[in-house]
Amino acid sequence: MVSKTIPYFNLRKIMNSGQIFRMYEPEAGRFVVFSGNKRLELCQHFDDSEKGHGTEIGTVEFMCSQKEFDEYWENYFDLKRNYGAIVQTAKNHYQKVKNSGAEFLKKSCEYGADIRVLKQDIWEMMISFIISQQKQIPSIRKCIEALCERFGEKHSSWYGFPTPESIASAGPDGVKGLSLGYRERYIYETAVKYLTDGISDDKLRTMPADEVKKYLCSFTGIGDKVADCVALFGVGLVDSFPIDVHIKDILYREFVSDKTKNRIEKNIANDISHKKLLDRLSYSDYMQIINDNFSAFDGVKGIVQQWIFAYEIAK
């Protein structure tokens, strides 16, 4: 067992932040994390276990050897990064910026400061976020666990994450019956391509961000949003800023000026759905909003994205 006192680290918030789908809390303060063919139990204790805010340092017990912690889990949980410096940047930013999004950013950073962005397995992130499209988190978890049970390596009472070989060797019909719908083809074709012309994880992590995204988008079923999720949560490119419907809503609601909103909403039907309204802005439009409002966080914008996303879905 390895015991650590870690600031800016709340396992429950990390589990519920939308970046990981194989993490569970079977009882209060005890967590189980699965990554590939690894399994880790953790316990976290705060003076008040229901708080655990960023400024409150909790004790975490990692039920593994020091060697395994040093070689895998310390990097996985991003424990070497100075999150306190990012929090201070956030405070400096929203104290001097007076636009409409400053208060939202302040509340998001106060809520999310103890959420670290995990560095997970790239292949696992590709498949997990392909599955995540148009699904809620409980459904995503259920589909992933079903995929693991069918194709993953059996370990006493749990299953590892499937390898691309195990999925590809089952053929195009191998993933049927897992409630994956149109994602069946995406998962199979991604497994085949990953095996035939895939780039190694080590090489991918040394490539420029634009090349990483271009490569990820060459897979069936991976577009801008999924590629940015894989880049952020797998490759470790913490400047990536995934844009899903929640983030679109935040950016439009909090960071677009009333003048621009009036221009966008001019001459549109009163009964237009909110999603269709948000879709009137292109991906590049949203990226411009991000660049205009989050430049203070260049180099770590993806971490702040995770904070605002987690705060939005927790409200």
RAPE-V631970 format. One line per field, one symbol per residue. burial: b if it has 9 or more other C-alpha atoms within 8 Angstrom, else e. Layout:
# RAPE-V631970
burial: ???
This chain:
# RAPE-V631970
burial: ebeeebbbbbbebbbbbbbbbebebeeebbbbbbbbbeebbbbbbbeeeeebbbebbbbbbbbbeeebbbeebbbbbbeeeebeebbebbbebbeeeeebbbebbbbbbbbbbbbbbbbbbbebbbbbbbbbeeeebeebbebbebbbbebbbbeeeebbbbebbbbbebebeebeeeebeebbebbbbbbbbbbeeeeeeeebeeeeeeebbeebbebeebebbbbbbbbbbbbbbbbbbbbeebbbbbbbebbbeeeebeeeeeeeeeeeeeeebbeeeeeeebeebbeeebbebeebbbbbbbbbbbbbeee
